[in-house]
Amino acid sequence: MDSELRWEGGRWVYGVQMLTCAGLLYYRSLAAPKVAPIDKAALRLPVSFVAFQRTFLAVFFLASVADALQVVYSEALYEGYGLRRKEIATLFAVGYGSSLSLGTAIAASADYIGRKRACMLYGFFQVLGCLAKQYPDFRVLCFAHVSLGIATSLLYSSFESWMVVEHEKMGFRQEWLSETFWLMAFSNGIVATGSGALANVVANYQGSIGPAPLISATVAALLSILVVKRAFTENAGTASNLWRPLDYALQTLSDKKVLLLGWTQVCFDFSVIIFWFLWTPTLVADGREVHSGVIFTRLMASMMIGTTIAACLLQGPYYLRPESFLPYVLLVGGLSLFLPAYDHQELRVLLWCFCVFHICVGIALPSLARLRSMYIPNDRRAAVMSIYRLPVYAAVLVVMIKVRYFIESISNDEEGMCLFIMALFNSLSYGLKFPI
């Protein structure tokens, strides 16, 4: 069906979302602190911190661009290679299996080998995977997904671990971490929106996906390696051998708050991943035609609204601890999936539910990152974060098998599972609350 006939919701929605983001940022720049007394030193960001933050965010942005460009085009690329749906799904399963096994082991070793080296390893495996994906041979593509699975594990642990440890080593205030965390989440929204928009343009005007996105991802990954090598200093834990960080991490999980935070993180990540597996099948049920590229940008804009709200709550003007509001945010996120879980047919209602869900995701991302910085010890940070991802990858593989690689019809049972999981980690997150 012609793109002009596909449903995309009101054309004004995206503009309103961007204006909302701008309005929140403007309000944040003008509003006085809402709590008293406030340490005035916490309100002033020194030049040294801003320089450190910009360097890190530049590297993180390059790493995120490299990941997004190779992910968003994968399915269209493989269809151009002539692969069947089952073969494409098998490649994705190989990637998750790689993250579950090799990726976890390598990412956890960052506390021993050094977090700067781990960030450079991310770039290496990303380049390797992007180069291999350009060859339409199934075995080579399997190798590509093994490499990219390792890169994914490193992306989700090594960069944040390096930043948090270096932040503390340079003597910056802990409250300023929230400023970096919300900017990380906000930049992810920008990267995803840009990649999705570019994918939509290519699909409409080129008709097929060529190697250009993979080449661009390779360049971004190589640039990230160069910037890390020049701008990052090495920091590592105190482990005496390669496996000691995992041992330390398992000991850390005996702390009730670290364990509860871990399960909260697991359930949150799993819910988001399952949502992305199912949002398109839910919208196109009963033969409906939707403009998924346009809707994708609106979901990302919703997430950006959430991150700006998180900036107001965590840093200024409200300066709240994440434990004080995160449970309620997660509850709203779970309730927003109530209608989709029961197969509501009105597309506008579905879109608004999905947008609310992503606003909650945008608030939760920097809030959970701040909690990780508070509760996970620095010398085992990467290992603990890697262990947090283990149940997520395992659960995703189980779901992929359950839905028979997405080939047979998908019911909304999995969407209902998202609702259950969101409610579950909402209850778990209450265990993190304590008097402030």
C-alpha positions as CSV (number, residue, x, y, z in Angstrom):
1,M,0.0,0.0,0.0
2,D,1.2,3.5,-0.8
3,S,2.9,5.2,2.1
4,E,0.3,8.1,2.0
5,L,-2.5,5.6,2.7
6,R,-0.8,4.0,5.7
7,W,-2.0,5.2,9.2
8,E,0.5,7.3,11.1
9,G,-1.7,9.2,13.5
10,G,-2.0,13.0,13.6
11,R,0.8,14.8,11.8
12,W,0.9,17.3,14.6
13,V,1.9,14.8,17.3
14,Y,5.7,14.9,16.7
15,G,5.7,18.7,16.7
16,V,3.9,18.8,20.0
17,Q,6.3,16.3,21.4
18,M,9.4,18.3,20.4
19,L,7.8,21.5,21.8
20,T,7.2,19.7,25.0
21,C,10.8,18.6,25.3
22,A,11.9,22.2,24.6
23,G,9.4,23.6,27.1
24,L,10.7,21.2,29.8
25,L,14.3,22.2,29.2
26,Y,13.4,25.9,29.2
27,Y,11.5,25.4,32.5
28,R,14.4,23.5,34.0
29,S,16.8,26.3,33.1
30,L,14.7,29.0,34.7
31,A,13.1,27.3,37.7
32,A,14.5,27.8,41.2
33,P,15.3,24.7,43.3
34,K,12.1,23.3,44.8
35,V,13.8,21.9,47.9
36,A,15.6,23.7,50.7
37,P,18.2,24.0,51.9
38,I,20.2,23.3,48.7
39,D,24.0,23.2,48.7
40,K,24.8,25.9,46.2
41,A,27.9,24.1,45.2
42,A,25.7,21.4,43.7
43,L,24.1,23.9,41.4
44,R,27.3,25.0,39.7
45,L,28.9,22.7,37.2
46,P,32.6,23.5,37.0
47,V,34.4,23.7,33.6
48,S,36.4,20.6,34.4
49,F,33.3,18.5,34.9
50,V,31.6,19.9,31.7
51,A,34.7,19.0,29.7
52,F,34.8,15.5,31.1
53,Q,31.1,15.0,30.5
54,R,31.3,16.3,26.9
55,T,34.2,14.0,26.1
56,F,32.4,11.0,27.5
57,L,29.1,11.8,25.8
58,A,30.9,12.3,22.4
59,V,32.3,8.8,22.7
60,F,29.0,7.3,23.9
61,F,27.2,9.0,21.1
62,L,29.5,7.5,18.5
63,A,29.1,4.0,20.0
64,S,25.3,4.4,20.1
65,V,25.3,5.5,16.4
66,A,27.4,2.5,15.4
67,D,25.0,0.2,17.2
68,A,21.8,1.8,16.0
69,L,22.8,2.0,12.3
70,Q,23.6,-1.7,12.0
71,V,20.5,-2.8,14.0
72,V,17.8,-0.7,12.4
73,Y,18.5,-2.0,8.9
74,S,19.2,-5.6,9.7
75,E,15.9,-7.2,8.7
76,A,15.6,-5.2,5.4
77,L,19.2,-6.1,4.6
78,Y,18.6,-9.8,5.1
79,E,15.5,-9.8,3.1
80,G,17.6,-8.2,0.3
81,Y,20.0,-11.1,0.7
82,G,17.0,-13.5,0.1
83,L,17.0,-15.0,3.6
84,R,13.8,-16.6,4.8
85,R,12.1,-15.4,8.0
86,K,13.3,-18.4,10.0
87,E,16.9,-17.8,9.0
88,I,16.6,-14.1,9.9
89,A,15.2,-15.0,13.3
90,T,17.9,-17.6,13.8
91,L,20.5,-14.9,13.3
92,F,18.9,-12.8,16.0
93,A,18.8,-15.8,18.3
94,V,22.5,-16.3,17.7
95,G,23.2,-12.7,18.7
96,Y,21.3,-13.1,22.0
97,G,23.0,-16.4,22.6
98,S,26.4,-14.7,22.1
99,S,25.4,-11.9,24.5
100,L,24.3,-14.5,27.0
101,S,27.6,-16.4,27.0
102,L,30.7,-14.8,25.4
103,G,29.4,-11.3,25.8
104,T,28.7,-11.6,29.5
105,A,32.1,-13.2,30.2
106,I,34.0,-10.6,28.2
107,A,32.0,-7.6,29.6
108,A,32.4,-8.8,33.1
109,S,36.2,-9.0,32.7
110,A,36.3,-5.2,32.2
111,D,36.9,-4.7,35.9
112,Y,40.1,-6.8,35.5
113,I,41.5,-5.9,32.0
114,G,40.5,-2.2,32.4
115,R,37.3,-0.4,31.4
116,K,39.1,1.7,28.7
117,R,40.2,-1.4,27.0
118,A,36.7,-2.8,27.2
119,C,35.3,0.3,25.5
120,M,37.9,-0.2,22.7
121,L,37.0,-3.9,22.5
122,Y,33.4,-2.7,21.9
123,G,34.5,-0.8,18.8
124,F,36.6,-3.8,17.6
125,F,33.7,-6.3,17.8
126,Q,31.3,-3.7,16.3
127,V,33.6,-3.2,13.3
128,L,34.1,-7.0,12.9
129,G,30.4,-7.6,13.0
130,C,29.5,-4.7,10.6
131,L,32.1,-5.9,8.1
132,A,30.9,-9.5,8.3
133,K,27.3,-8.5,7.8
134,Q,28.1,-7.2,4.3
135,Y,28.6,-10.8,3.0
136,P,25.4,-12.7,2.1
137,D,26.6,-16.0,3.4
138,F,24.6,-17.5,6.3
139,R,27.7,-18.8,8.2
140,V,29.4,-15.5,7.9
141,L,26.3,-13.7,9.1
142,C,26.2,-16.0,12.1
143,F,29.7,-15.0,12.9
144,A,28.7,-11.4,12.5
145,H,25.9,-11.8,15.1
146,V,28.3,-13.5,17.5
147,S,30.6,-10.5,17.3
148,L,27.8,-8.0,17.6
149,G,26.3,-9.9,20.5
150,I,29.6,-9.4,22.4
151,A,29.6,-5.7,21.4
152,T,26.1,-5.3,22.8
153,S,27.2,-6.6,26.1
154,L,30.2,-4.3,26.2
155,L,28.0,-1.3,25.2
156,Y,25.6,-1.8,28.1
157,S,28.2,-2.1,30.8
158,S,31.7,-0.9,30.0
159,F,31.0,2.8,29.0
160,E,28.9,3.5,32.0
161,S,31.3,1.7,34.3
162,W,34.2,3.7,33.0
163,M,32.3,7.0,33.4
164,V,31.1,6.4,37.0
165,V,34.5,5.2,38.2
166,E,36.3,8.1,36.5
167,H,33.7,10.6,37.8
168,E,34.5,9.5,41.3
169,K,38.3,9.4,40.7
170,M,38.3,13.0,39.5
171,G,36.5,14.1,42.7
172,F,33.2,15.3,41.2
173,R,30.0,15.4,43.2
174,Q,27.9,12.3,43.1
175,E,24.7,14.3,42.3
176,W,26.2,15.4,39.0
177,L,26.1,11.8,37.7
178,S,22.3,12.3,37.2
179,E,23.2,15.1,34.7
180,T,25.3,12.7,32.7
181,F,22.8,9.8,32.9
182,W,19.8,11.8,31.5
183,L,22.0,13.2,28.7
184,M,23.0,9.6,27.8
185,A,19.4,8.5,27.6
186,F,18.4,11.7,25.7
187,S,21.2,11.1,23.2
188,N,20.0,7.5,22.7
189,G,16.6,8.9,21.7
190,I,18.2,11.3,19.2
191,V,20.3,8.4,17.7
192,A,17.3,6.1,17.5
193,T,15.1,8.8,15.9
194,G,17.7,9.8,13.4
195,S,18.4,6.2,12.4
196,G,14.7,5.4,12.1
197,A,14.1,8.5,10.0
198,L,17.0,7.6,7.7
199,A,15.8,4.0,7.4
200,N,12.3,5.3,6.4
201,V,13.9,7.6,3.7
202,V,16.0,4.8,2.3
203,A,13.0,2.4,2.2
204,N,10.8,5.0,0.4
205,Y,13.3,6.3,-2.2
206,Q,15.9,3.6,-2.6
207,G,13.7,0.6,-2.4
208,S,16.5,-1.6,-1.0
209,I,19.1,-1.4,1.7
210,G,22.7,-1.3,0.5
211,P,26.0,-1.4,2.4
212,A,26.0,2.3,3.2
213,P,24.5,2.0,6.8
214,L,27.0,-0.7,7.7
215,I,29.9,1.3,6.3
216,S,28.6,4.3,8.3
217,A,28.4,2.2,11.5
218,T,31.9,0.9,10.9
219,V,33.2,4.5,10.6
220,A,31.4,5.5,13.8
221,A,32.9,2.5,15.7
222,L,36.4,3.2,14.4
223,L,36.0,6.8,15.5
224,S,34.9,5.7,19.0
225,I,38.0,3.5,19.3
226,L,40.3,6.5,18.3
227,V,38.6,8.9,20.7
228,V,38.7,6.4,23.6
229,K,42.4,5.7,23.0
230,R,43.2,9.5,23.0
231,A,40.7,10.9,25.6
232,F,40.1,8.1,28.1
233,T,42.4,7.2,31.0
234,E,42.5,3.6,32.1
235,N,40.8,2.5,35.3
236,A,40.4,-1.0,36.5
237,G,39.3,-2.9,39.6
238,T,41.5,-4.6,42.2
239,A,40.9,-8.1,41.0
240,S,44.0,-10.4,41.0
241,N,42.9,-12.6,38.1
242,L,40.4,-12.7,35.2
243,W,37.7,-14.5,37.0
244,R,37.9,-12.7,40.3
245,P,35.5,-9.9,39.2
246,L,32.7,-12.4,38.6
247,D,33.4,-13.9,42.1
248,Y,33.2,-10.4,43.6
249,A,30.1,-9.6,41.7
250,L,28.3,-12.7,43.0
251,Q,29.3,-11.8,46.5
252,T,27.9,-8.3,45.9
253,L,24.5,-9.8,45.0
254,S,24.2,-11.0,48.6
255,D,23.4,-7.4,49.4
256,K,19.6,-7.2,49.4
257,K,19.4,-3.8,47.8
258,V,21.9,-4.8,45.0
259,L,19.8,-7.9,44.4
260,L,16.5,-6.0,44.3
261,L,18.0,-3.4,42.0
262,G,19.2,-6.2,39.8
263,W,15.8,-7.8,39.5
264,T,14.2,-4.5,38.9
265,Q,16.7,-3.9,36.1
266,V,16.1,-7.3,34.6
267,C,12.3,-6.9,34.5
268,F,12.6,-3.5,33.1
269,D,15.0,-4.5,30.3
270,F,12.9,-7.6,29.5
271,S,9.7,-5.6,29.3
272,V,11.3,-3.1,26.9
273,I,12.8,-5.8,24.6
274,I,9.5,-7.7,24.5
275,F,7.6,-4.5,23.7
276,W,9.9,-3.9,20.7
277,F,9.3,-7.5,19.5
278,L,5.5,-7.0,19.6
279,W,4.6,-3.4,19.0
280,T,4.5,-3.7,15.2
281,P,2.5,-7.0,15.1
282,T,0.0,-5.4,17.6
283,L,-0.5,-2.3,15.4
284,V,-0.9,-4.3,12.1
285,A,-3.2,-6.9,13.5
286,D,-6.3,-7.7,11.4
287,G,-4.5,-6.5,8.2
288,R,-4.2,-2.9,9.3
289,E,-1.6,-0.7,7.4
290,V,0.5,1.6,9.5
291,H,3.5,3.8,8.8
292,S,5.8,2.1,11.3
293,G,8.8,4.5,10.6
294,V,6.7,7.5,11.5
295,I,5.3,5.9,14.6
296,F,8.8,4.8,15.7
297,T,10.0,8.4,15.7
298,R,7.0,9.4,17.9
299,L,7.9,6.6,20.4
300,M,11.4,7.9,20.6
301,A,10.2,11.4,21.0
302,S,8.1,10.2,23.9
303,M,11.2,8.7,25.5
304,M,13.0,12.0,25.1
305,I,10.2,13.7,26.9
306,G,10.7,11.1,29.7
307,T,14.4,11.8,30.0
308,T,13.8,15.6,30.3
309,I,11.3,14.9,33.0
310,A,13.9,12.7,34.7
311,A,16.4,15.6,34.5
312,C,13.9,17.9,36.3
313,L,13.3,15.2,39.0
314,L,16.8,14.0,39.6
315,Q,18.9,17.1,39.1
316,G,17.1,20.4,39.0
317,P,14.8,21.9,40.1
318,Y,13.4,19.1,42.3
319,Y,16.6,17.1,43.3
320,L,14.7,14.0,44.3
321,R,16.2,10.6,45.0
322,P,15.1,8.0,42.4
323,E,13.6,5.7,45.0
324,S,11.0,8.4,45.8
325,F,9.3,8.4,42.4
326,L,10.5,5.4,40.4
327,P,8.0,2.9,41.7
328,Y,5.1,5.1,40.6
329,V,6.6,5.7,37.2
330,L,7.0,2.0,36.7
331,L,3.4,1.4,37.8
332,V,2.1,3.9,35.2
333,G,4.3,2.2,32.6
334,G,2.7,-1.1,33.5
335,L,-0.9,0.3,33.4
336,S,-0.2,1.9,30.0
337,L,0.1,-1.6,28.5
338,F,-3.3,-2.7,30.0
339,L,-5.3,-1.9,26.9
340,P,-2.8,-3.3,24.4
341,A,-2.7,-6.5,26.5
342,Y,-6.4,-6.9,26.0
343,D,-6.3,-6.4,22.2
344,H,-7.8,-2.9,22.0
345,Q,-8.5,-2.2,18.3
346,E,-8.4,1.6,18.2
347,L,-5.1,2.6,16.7
348,R,-5.1,6.1,18.3
349,V,-5.5,4.6,21.7
350,L,-2.7,2.1,21.1
351,L,-0.4,4.8,20.0
352,W,-1.1,7.0,23.0
353,C,-0.6,3.9,25.3
354,F,2.7,3.2,23.7
355,C,3.8,6.9,24.0
356,V,2.9,6.9,27.7
357,F,4.9,3.7,28.1
358,H,8.0,5.3,26.5
359,I,7.7,8.4,28.6
360,C,8.0,6.1,31.6
361,V,10.9,4.3,30.0
362,G,12.6,7.7,29.4
363,I,12.2,8.5,33.1
364,A,13.3,5.1,34.3
365,L,16.5,4.8,32.2
366,P,18.5,7.6,34.0
367,S,16.8,6.8,37.3
368,L,18.0,3.2,37.3
369,A,21.4,4.3,36.2
370,R,21.6,6.6,39.2
371,L,20.6,3.8,41.5
372,R,23.3,1.6,39.9
373,S,25.9,4.3,40.7
374,M,24.7,4.4,44.3
375,Y,24.6,0.7,45.1
376,I,27.1,-1.1,43.0
377,P,30.8,-1.0,44.2
378,N,33.2,0.5,41.6
379,D,35.7,-2.3,41.6
380,R,33.1,-4.8,40.4
381,R,30.7,-2.5,38.6
382,A,31.1,-3.9,35.1
383,A,30.8,-7.5,36.3
384,V,27.6,-6.8,38.3
385,M,26.0,-5.0,35.4
386,S,26.9,-7.9,33.1
387,I,25.2,-10.4,35.5
388,Y,22.1,-8.2,35.5
389,R,21.8,-8.8,31.8
390,L,22.1,-12.6,32.0
391,P,18.5,-13.3,32.9
392,V,17.3,-10.8,30.2
393,Y,19.1,-12.6,27.4
394,A,18.0,-16.0,28.7
395,A,14.3,-14.9,28.9
396,V,14.4,-13.3,25.5
397,L,15.7,-16.6,24.0
398,V,12.9,-18.5,25.7
399,V,10.3,-16.0,24.3
400,M,11.8,-16.3,20.8
401,I,11.4,-20.1,21.0
402,K,7.8,-19.8,22.4
403,V,6.6,-17.7,19.5
404,R,8.3,-20.0,17.0
405,Y,10.7,-17.3,15.7
406,F,7.8,-14.8,15.0
407,I,6.6,-16.9,12.0
408,E,3.3,-18.1,13.3
409,S,0.6,-15.7,14.5
410,I,1.5,-13.8,17.7
411,S,-1.2,-13.4,20.2
412,N,-1.3,-10.6,22.8
413,D,-0.3,-13.0,25.6
414,E,3.2,-11.6,25.4
415,E,1.9,-8.1,25.7
416,G,0.1,-9.2,28.8
417,M,3.4,-10.7,30.0
418,C,4.8,-7.1,29.7
419,L,2.1,-5.9,32.0
420,F,2.9,-8.6,34.5
421,I,6.6,-7.9,34.4
422,M,6.1,-4.2,34.8
423,A,4.0,-4.8,37.8
424,L,6.5,-7.2,39.2
425,F,9.5,-4.9,39.0
426,N,7.3,-2.1,40.4
427,S,6.8,-4.1,43.5
428,L,10.4,-5.1,43.7
429,S,11.5,-1.4,43.4
430,Y,9.6,-0.6,46.6
431,G,12.3,-2.7,48.3
432,L,14.8,0.0,47.4
433,K,13.0,2.7,49.3
434,F,14.3,4.1,52.5
435,P,13.9,7.3,54.5
436,I,15.4,10.3,52.8
